[in-house]
Amino acid sequence: MAGIPRILRPRKKYGTVSGFTVVDPGGNWLRIQRLNDSEDDPEVQKARGLMQIIDVAARLADAHGDLAQALKTLENGLARYPGAAPVKCAKAYLYRAELVLRTGDLELARASLAKARDVELNDEEEASMADEFAYVDALLLDEGT
């Protein structure tokens, strides 16, 4: 999987500091964040429902390198919150596509992207999700699919 980036894209995580993770040549996972950022910021709202599940899955994948458990967590969250807001469902399916691409399952990645595209979003939601769709599209193109 030469095309899969080793530097994971920054992901907004509600209730936690923002930043990104890199993997050094020795296999160590390093979390990079702004100096003095704190998870205890009282103005930051904690994510709930499916967004909290996405955050947990991202932490498992990014901080712990446990893609299998992250994918299992995300699958359970999608099953647990079938009535979640459409934009949240689209985000979950797009993140599932990213995760399964890292495991090499191109077929499930394509299916996840298709599920995300099938979610009915309004114009504002579509505009806000454009970069996320473009990112997953680029990952799939990079893999030659």
Short mmCIF file of the C-alpha atoms (twelve columns), coordinates in Angstrom:
data_MODEL
# 
_entry.id   MODEL 
# 
loop_
_atom_site.group_PDB 
_atom_site.id 
_atom_site.type_symbol 
_atom_site.label_atom_id 
_atom_site.label_alt_id 
_atom_site.label_comp_id 
_atom_site.label_asym_id 
_atom_site.label_seq_id 
_atom_site.Cartn_x 
_atom_site.Cartn_y 
_atom_site.Cartn_z 
_atom_site.pdbx_PDB_model_num 
ATOM 1   C CA . MET A 1   0.000   0.000  0.000  1 
ATOM 2   C CA . ALA A 2   2.616   2.476  -1.075 1 
ATOM 3   C CA . GLY A 3   0.041   5.179  -1.805 1 
ATOM 4   C CA . ILE A 4   -1.476  5.320  1.696  1 
ATOM 5   C CA . PRO A 5   -0.080  8.329  3.560  1 
ATOM 6   C CA . ARG A 6   1.936   7.638  6.705  1 
ATOM 7   C CA . ILE A 7   1.029   11.099 8.017  1 
ATOM 8   C CA . LEU A 8   -2.627  10.990 8.918  1 
ATOM 9   C CA . ARG A 9   -4.702  14.004 8.019  1 
ATOM 10  C CA . PRO A 10  -5.700  16.369 10.807 1 
ATOM 11  C CA . ARG A 11  -9.141  15.518 12.128 1 
ATOM 12  C CA . LYS A 12  -11.359 17.789 14.205 1 
ATOM 13  C CA . LYS A 13  -12.127 15.951 17.403 1 
ATOM 14  C CA . TYR A 14  -14.724 17.595 19.583 1 
ATOM 15  C CA . GLY A 15  -13.784 17.631 23.226 1 
ATOM 16  C CA . THR A 16  -10.098 17.118 22.544 1 
ATOM 17  C CA . VAL A 17  -7.221  19.118 21.188 1 
ATOM 18  C CA . SER A 18  -6.655  19.248 17.450 1 
ATOM 19  C CA . GLY A 19  -3.519  18.033 15.817 1 
ATOM 20  C CA . PHE A 20  -2.205  15.175 13.753 1 
ATOM 21  C CA . THR A 21  -0.278  11.955 14.166 1 
ATOM 22  C CA . VAL A 22  2.925   10.860 12.467 1 
ATOM 23  C CA . VAL A 23  4.642   7.488  12.537 1 
ATOM 24  C CA . ASP A 24  8.416   7.639  12.768 1 
ATOM 25  C CA . PRO A 25  10.674  5.067  11.045 1 
ATOM 26  C CA . GLY A 26  10.896  3.092  14.299 1 
ATOM 27  C CA . GLY A 27  7.111   2.630  14.376 1 
ATOM 28  C CA . ASN A 28  6.448   5.140  17.154 1 
ATOM 29  C CA . TRP A 29  3.193   7.098  16.906 1 
ATOM 30  C CA . LEU A 30  3.697   10.793 17.681 1 
ATOM 31  C CA . ARG A 31  0.782   13.159 18.327 1 
ATOM 32  C CA . ILE A 32  1.503   16.730 17.201 1 
ATOM 33  C CA . GLN A 33  -0.609  19.543 18.649 1 
ATOM 34  C CA . ARG A 34  -0.402  23.247 19.341 1 
ATOM 35  C CA . LEU A 35  1.523   24.265 22.480 1 
ATOM 36  C CA . ASN A 36  -0.754  24.828 25.493 1 
ATOM 37  C CA . ASP A 37  -3.813  23.189 23.910 1 
ATOM 38  C CA . SER A 38  -5.798  21.401 26.556 1 
ATOM 39  C CA . GLU A 39  -8.483  18.746 26.487 1 
ATOM 40  C CA . ASP A 40  -10.029 20.421 29.528 1 
ATOM 41  C CA . ASP A 41  -11.183 23.555 27.700 1 
ATOM 42  C CA . PRO A 42  -14.625 24.320 29.197 1 
ATOM 43  C CA . GLU A 43  -15.766 25.977 25.956 1 
ATOM 44  C CA . VAL A 44  -15.170 22.855 23.886 1 
ATOM 45  C CA . GLN A 45  -18.258 20.677 23.582 1 
ATOM 46  C CA . LYS A 46  -17.860 16.936 23.921 1 
ATOM 47  C CA . ALA A 47  -19.065 14.949 20.937 1 
ATOM 48  C CA . ARG A 48  -22.116 12.761 21.407 1 
ATOM 49  C CA . GLY A 49  -23.621 9.823  19.544 1 
ATOM 50  C CA . LEU A 50  -22.099 8.838  16.234 1 
ATOM 51  C CA . MET A 51  -19.594 11.716 16.316 1 
ATOM 52  C CA . GLN A 52  -18.255 10.410 19.628 1 
ATOM 53  C CA . ILE A 53  -17.909 6.960  18.039 1 
ATOM 54  C CA . ILE A 54  -15.929 8.474  15.153 1 
ATOM 55  C CA . ASP A 55  -13.670 10.227 17.678 1 
ATOM 56  C CA . VAL A 56  -13.073 6.981  19.568 1 
ATOM 57  C CA . ALA A 57  -12.325 5.130  16.324 1 
ATOM 58  C CA . ALA A 58  -9.934  7.889  15.245 1 
ATOM 59  C CA . ARG A 59  -8.123  7.728  18.561 1 
ATOM 60  C CA . LEU A 60  -7.817  3.933  18.315 1 
ATOM 61  C CA . ALA A 61  -6.457  4.176  14.773 1 
ATOM 62  C CA . ASP A 62  -4.273  7.260  15.157 1 
ATOM 63  C CA . ALA A 63  -2.959  7.066  18.702 1 
ATOM 64  C CA . HIS A 64  -2.906  3.314  19.190 1 
ATOM 65  C CA . GLY A 65  -2.429  2.073  15.623 1 
ATOM 66  C CA . ASP A 66  -5.231  -0.451 16.131 1 
ATOM 67  C CA . LEU A 67  -7.049  -0.303 12.794 1 
ATOM 68  C CA . ALA A 68  -9.050  -3.488 13.416 1 
ATOM 69  C CA . GLN A 69  -10.483 -2.225 16.701 1 
ATOM 70  C CA . ALA A 70  -11.117 1.223  15.207 1 
ATOM 71  C CA . LEU A 71  -13.053 -0.352 12.346 1 
ATOM 72  C CA . LYS A 72  -15.021 -2.579 14.740 1 
ATOM 73  C CA . THR A 73  -15.869 0.465  16.886 1 
ATOM 74  C CA . LEU A 74  -17.017 2.417  13.846 1 
ATOM 75  C CA . GLU A 75  -19.131 -0.486 12.547 1 
ATOM 76  C CA . ASN A 76  -20.779 -0.849 15.963 1 
ATOM 77  C CA . GLY A 77  -21.460 2.896  16.044 1 
ATOM 78  C CA . LEU A 78  -23.085 2.855  12.614 1 
ATOM 79  C CA . ALA A 79  -25.318 -0.001 13.753 1 
ATOM 80  C CA . ARG A 80  -26.097 1.690  17.079 1 
ATOM 81  C CA . TYR A 81  -27.020 5.088  15.601 1 
ATOM 82  C CA . PRO A 82  -28.934 4.340  12.376 1 
ATOM 83  C CA . GLY A 83  -30.991 7.521  12.839 1 
ATOM 84  C CA . ALA A 84  -27.996 9.854  13.194 1 
ATOM 85  C CA . ALA A 85  -27.989 13.118 11.247 1 
ATOM 86  C CA . PRO A 86  -27.143 12.563 7.569  1 
ATOM 87  C CA . VAL A 87  -23.929 14.581 7.691  1 
ATOM 88  C CA . LYS A 88  -22.721 12.486 10.638 1 
ATOM 89  C CA . CYS A 89  -23.490 9.279  8.758  1 
ATOM 90  C CA . ALA A 90  -21.592 10.554 5.713  1 
ATOM 91  C CA . LYS A 91  -18.594 11.387 7.929  1 
ATOM 92  C CA . ALA A 92  -18.691 7.903  9.446  1 
ATOM 93  C CA . TYR A 93  -18.810 6.179  6.052  1 
ATOM 94  C CA . LEU A 94  -15.962 8.338  4.750  1 
ATOM 95  C CA . TYR A 95  -13.850 7.537  7.787  1 
ATOM 96  C CA . ARG A 96  -14.674 3.839  7.330  1 
ATOM 97  C CA . ALA A 97  -13.394 4.147  3.759  1 
ATOM 98  C CA . GLU A 98  -10.121 5.630  5.064  1 
ATOM 99  C CA . LEU A 99  -9.716  2.890  7.659  1 
ATOM 100 C CA . VAL A 100 -10.373 0.004  5.312  1 
ATOM 101 C CA . LEU A 101 -8.055  1.478  2.706  1 
ATOM 102 C CA . ARG A 102 -5.290  1.294  5.292  1 
ATOM 103 C CA . THR A 103 -6.090  -2.398 5.778  1 
ATOM 104 C CA . GLY A 104 -6.047  -2.971 2.018  1 
ATOM 105 C CA . ASP A 105 -9.764  -3.720 1.535  1 
ATOM 106 C CA . LEU A 106 -10.386 -1.701 -1.629 1 
ATOM 107 C CA . GLU A 107 -13.814 -3.220 -2.223 1 
ATOM 108 C CA . LEU A 108 -15.156 -2.143 1.179  1 
ATOM 109 C CA . ALA A 109 -13.505 1.263  0.732  1 
ATOM 110 C CA . ARG A 110 -15.378 1.758  -2.545 1 
ATOM 111 C CA . ALA A 111 -18.626 0.541  -0.938 1 
ATOM 112 C CA . SER A 112 -18.116 2.922  2.001  1 
ATOM 113 C CA . LEU A 113 -17.561 5.858  -0.327 1 
ATOM 114 C CA . ALA A 114 -20.689 4.894  -2.284 1 
ATOM 115 C CA . LYS A 115 -22.694 4.730  0.982  1 
ATOM 116 C CA . ALA A 116 -21.420 8.188  1.917  1 
ATOM 117 C CA . ARG A 117 -22.441 9.522  -1.500 1 
ATOM 118 C CA . ASP A 118 -25.905 7.952  -1.098 1 
ATOM 119 C CA . VAL A 119 -26.562 9.960  2.069  1 
ATOM 120 C CA . GLU A 120 -28.911 12.833 1.268  1 
ATOM 121 C CA . LEU A 121 -27.215 16.082 2.254  1 
ATOM 122 C CA . ASN A 122 -28.495 19.607 1.835  1 
ATOM 123 C CA . ASP A 123 -26.429 22.156 -0.115 1 
ATOM 124 C CA . GLU A 124 -24.722 23.539 2.982  1 
ATOM 125 C CA . GLU A 125 -23.789 20.061 4.224  1 
ATOM 126 C CA . GLU A 126 -22.506 19.067 0.796  1 
ATOM 127 C CA . ALA A 127 -20.315 22.154 0.699  1 
ATOM 128 C CA . SER A 128 -18.969 21.473 4.189  1 
ATOM 129 C CA . MET A 129 -18.162 17.862 3.258  1 
ATOM 130 C CA . ALA A 130 -16.575 18.578 -0.132 1 
ATOM 131 C CA . ASP A 131 -12.992 18.391 1.161  1 
ATOM 132 C CA . GLU A 132 -13.635 15.099 2.963  1 
ATOM 133 C CA . PHE A 133 -15.145 13.520 -0.158 1 
ATOM 134 C CA . ALA A 134 -12.236 14.839 -2.250 1 
ATOM 135 C CA . TYR A 135 -9.719  13.383 0.199  1 
ATOM 136 C CA . VAL A 136 -11.230 9.887  0.056  1 
ATOM 137 C CA . ASP A 137 -11.586 10.150 -3.738 1 
ATOM 138 C CA . ALA A 138 -7.887  10.992 -3.952 1 
ATOM 139 C CA . LEU A 139 -6.954  8.029  -1.737 1 
ATOM 140 C CA . LEU A 140 -8.941  5.684  -3.971 1 
ATOM 141 C CA . LEU A 141 -7.378  7.158  -7.106 1 
ATOM 142 C CA . ASP A 142 -3.943  6.804  -5.577 1 
ATOM 143 C CA . GLU A 143 -4.620  3.112  -5.097 1 
ATOM 144 C CA . GLY A 144 -5.501  2.814  -8.781 1 
ATOM 145 C CA . THR A 145 -9.170  2.058  -8.294 1 
# 
